[in-house]
Amino acid sequence: MDRFKRESEVVYDANIIIFYCFLYKNHRIVEKTNKARKLTQYLVNNGIEIKVPEFIIHEINNKGFPKIVDDYLNDKKNVIVDVSRNPPHGLTLRLVQKLQNNFKNLQKKDYFHIEEYEPEEKLFDSIKSFFMNFNDKAKLDEFYDLKHVEELSPSDEDMKLILFAMERTAPLISDDWDVTFFREELSQKNLAHEIINFKEIGFVN
């Protein structure tokens, strides 16, 4: 964790924001929410700001909080205290409302900054070309196994987020394999600054 102390800011992806906000009393995605909150508190304590491009906020809003809650309740990788896979409708509504409220409150924090961003067309074309033409078969096969997919197709938001962090020279913290898996290759092509896999962040108690 001390590696962040030299930074003045970091960038969060949509998943980290959702992990942080997904909290209802003692109902939580245990590992991920606790970790996101601990990470955020560490950053705040060390005067490190969190920067997020506006399109990530739109991405979360456009997906919709009921859909987000439904996805997390049905994802077997998420361990949720005291919440069954088929919770009562009333509880689901409370989870949705709490997630939405926490999301709104986070945006009001003085350490959380939302910025407009659109990469230059040439730069965006370069990162699109990187993914479209990536041809390391062994690396691709490993990625396909991790993601359980058959093609490499990061979203425009994923690619723009990588460029946003690069142009700010700020570490990008992500839980998305589309963003983190090719970080070394992206960096070698000068298409990324530093991408940190949320799964790899550890804390010393």
C-alpha positions as CSV (number, residue, x, y, z in Angstrom):
1,M,0.0,0.0,0.0
2,D,2.9,2.4,0.6
3,R,3.4,2.5,-3.1
4,F,0.5,5.0,-3.3
5,K,2.1,7.5,-1.0
6,R,4.0,9.1,-3.8
7,E,0.9,9.8,-5.7
8,S,-1.3,12.9,-5.6
9,E,-4.3,11.2,-7.3
10,V,-5.6,7.8,-8.6
11,V,-8.3,6.8,-11.0
12,Y,-11.1,4.4,-10.1
13,D,-13.1,2.3,-12.6
14,A,-16.8,1.7,-12.4
15,N,-16.4,-1.5,-10.5
16,I,-14.4,0.0,-7.6
17,I,-17.0,2.7,-7.2
18,I,-19.8,0.2,-7.1
19,F,-17.9,-2.0,-4.6
20,Y,-17.5,1.1,-2.3
21,C,-21.2,2.0,-2.5
22,F,-22.7,-1.5,-2.3
23,L,-23.4,-1.4,1.4
24,Y,-26.6,-1.9,3.5
25,K,-26.1,-2.2,7.2
26,N,-24.5,-5.6,7.6
27,H,-25.4,-6.7,4.1
28,R,-22.4,-6.3,1.9
29,I,-20.2,-7.8,-0.7
30,V,-17.8,-8.8,2.0
31,E,-14.4,-8.9,0.5
32,K,-14.8,-6.4,-2.3
33,T,-16.8,-3.7,-0.4
34,N,-14.6,-3.9,2.7
35,K,-11.5,-3.7,0.5
36,A,-12.7,-0.8,-1.6
37,R,-13.7,1.1,1.6
38,K,-10.3,0.4,3.2
39,L,-8.5,1.5,0.1
40,T,-10.5,4.7,-0.2
41,Q,-9.9,5.5,3.5
42,Y,-6.2,5.0,3.0
43,L,-6.2,7.3,0.1
44,V,-8.1,10.0,2.0
45,N,-5.8,9.7,5.0
46,N,-2.8,10.3,2.8
47,G,-4.3,13.2,0.9
48,I,-4.7,11.3,-2.4
49,E,-7.6,12.4,-4.6
50,I,-9.8,10.1,-6.6
51,K,-10.4,11.2,-10.2
52,V,-13.1,9.7,-12.4
53,P,-14.0,10.7,-16.0
54,E,-17.6,11.8,-16.3
55,F,-18.5,9.0,-18.7
56,I,-17.9,6.4,-16.0
57,I,-20.6,8.1,-13.9
58,H,-22.9,8.0,-16.9
59,E,-22.0,4.3,-17.4
60,I,-23.2,3.5,-13.9
61,N,-26.3,5.6,-14.1
62,N,-27.2,4.2,-17.5
63,K,-26.9,0.6,-16.3
64,G,-29.4,1.3,-13.6
65,F,-29.1,0.5,-9.9
66,P,-31.7,-2.4,-10.0
67,K,-29.7,-4.1,-12.7
68,I,-26.5,-3.6,-10.7
69,V,-28.0,-5.1,-7.6
70,D,-29.4,-8.0,-9.5
71,D,-26.1,-8.7,-11.1
72,Y,-24.2,-8.7,-7.8
73,L,-26.8,-10.9,-6.0
74,N,-26.6,-13.5,-8.8
75,D,-22.8,-13.5,-9.1
76,K,-21.5,-16.5,-7.2
77,K,-18.1,-14.8,-6.8
78,N,-19.7,-12.2,-4.5
79,V,-20.2,-13.2,-0.8
80,I,-23.0,-11.2,0.7
81,V,-23.7,-11.4,4.4
82,D,-27.3,-12.4,5.3
83,V,-28.6,-12.1,1.8
84,S,-29.9,-15.1,-0.1
85,R,-29.7,-15.5,-3.8
86,N,-33.4,-14.9,-4.0
87,P,-34.0,-12.1,-1.4
88,P,-37.4,-10.7,-0.6
89,H,-38.5,-7.9,-2.9
90,G,-38.5,-5.4,-0.1
91,L,-34.9,-6.1,0.7
92,T,-33.8,-5.8,-2.9
93,L,-35.5,-2.4,-3.1
94,R,-33.6,-1.3,0.0
95,L,-30.4,-2.5,-1.4
96,V,-31.1,-0.5,-4.6
97,Q,-32.0,2.6,-2.7
98,K,-28.9,2.4,-0.4
99,L,-26.6,1.9,-3.4
100,Q,-28.1,4.9,-5.2
101,N,-27.8,7.1,-2.1
102,N,-24.2,6.0,-1.4
103,F,-23.3,6.7,-5.0
104,K,-24.8,10.2,-4.8
105,N,-23.0,10.9,-1.5
106,L,-19.7,9.7,-2.8
107,Q,-19.9,12.3,-5.6
108,K,-20.2,15.1,-3.0
109,K,-17.0,14.1,-1.2
110,D,-14.2,16.7,-1.5
111,Y,-11.7,13.9,-2.4
112,F,-13.8,12.6,-5.3
113,H,-13.5,14.5,-8.5
114,I,-15.4,14.0,-11.7
115,E,-13.9,15.4,-14.9
116,E,-15.0,15.8,-18.5
117,Y,-12.7,13.8,-20.9
118,E,-12.6,12.8,-24.5
119,P,-9.4,11.5,-26.0
120,E,-8.0,12.9,-29.2
121,E,-9.2,10.8,-32.2
122,K,-5.7,9.7,-33.1
123,L,-5.0,8.5,-29.6
124,F,-8.3,6.6,-29.4
125,D,-7.7,5.0,-32.8
126,S,-4.3,3.8,-31.6
127,I,-5.7,2.0,-28.5
128,K,-8.6,0.5,-30.6
129,S,-6.0,-0.7,-33.1
130,F,-3.9,-2.2,-30.3
131,F,-6.8,-4.4,-29.2
132,M,-8.1,-5.2,-32.7
133,N,-4.7,-6.4,-33.9
134,F,-3.4,-8.1,-30.7
135,N,-2.1,-11.4,-31.9
136,D,-0.2,-13.1,-29.1
137,K,-2.2,-16.4,-29.2
138,A,-1.0,-17.7,-25.8
139,K,-1.9,-14.4,-24.1
140,L,-5.2,-14.3,-25.8
141,D,-6.0,-17.9,-24.9
142,E,-5.2,-17.1,-21.2
143,F,-7.5,-14.1,-21.4
144,Y,-10.3,-16.0,-23.0
145,D,-10.1,-18.6,-20.2
146,L,-10.2,-16.0,-17.5
147,K,-13.1,-14.1,-19.0
148,H,-15.0,-17.1,-20.4
149,V,-15.3,-15.3,-23.8
150,E,-14.2,-16.0,-27.3
151,E,-13.1,-12.6,-28.5
152,L,-11.2,-9.5,-27.2
153,S,-13.7,-6.6,-27.2
154,P,-13.1,-4.0,-24.5
155,S,-15.8,-1.3,-24.4
156,D,-15.1,2.3,-25.6
157,E,-15.4,3.3,-21.9
158,D,-12.7,0.8,-20.9
159,M,-10.3,2.2,-23.6
160,K,-11.1,5.8,-22.8
161,L,-10.6,5.2,-19.1
162,I,-7.1,3.8,-19.8
163,L,-6.3,6.9,-21.8
164,F,-7.7,9.2,-19.2
165,A,-5.4,7.8,-16.5
166,M,-2.5,7.8,-18.9
167,E,-2.9,11.5,-19.8
168,R,-3.2,12.3,-16.1
169,T,-0.1,10.1,-15.3
170,A,-2.2,8.7,-12.5
171,P,-2.5,5.0,-11.5
172,L,-5.7,3.4,-12.7
173,I,-7.2,0.9,-10.2
174,S,-9.5,-1.6,-11.9
175,D,-11.2,-4.9,-11.2
176,D,-11.9,-5.5,-15.0
177,W,-9.7,-8.0,-16.9
178,D,-10.4,-6.0,-20.1
179,V,-8.5,-3.2,-18.5
180,T,-5.8,-4.9,-16.4
181,F,-4.8,-8.0,-18.4
182,F,-2.9,-6.3,-21.1
183,R,-1.4,-3.5,-19.0
184,E,2.2,-4.4,-19.7
185,E,1.7,-4.5,-23.5
186,L,-0.3,-1.2,-23.4
187,S,2.5,0.4,-21.4
188,Q,5.1,-0.8,-23.9
189,K,3.1,0.9,-26.7
190,N,2.8,4.2,-24.7
191,L,-1.0,3.6,-24.4
192,A,-1.2,3.3,-20.6
193,H,0.5,4.8,-17.5
194,E,0.2,2.4,-14.6
195,I,-2.7,0.0,-14.3
196,I,-3.2,-1.7,-10.9
197,N,-5.4,-4.8,-10.6
198,F,-7.7,-4.3,-7.6
199,K,-7.4,-8.0,-6.8
200,E,-3.7,-7.6,-6.2
201,I,-3.9,-4.8,-3.7
202,G,-3.0,-6.0,-0.2
203,F,-3.3,-4.4,3.2
204,V,-1.1,-4.8,6.2
205,N,-3.2,-4.7,9.4
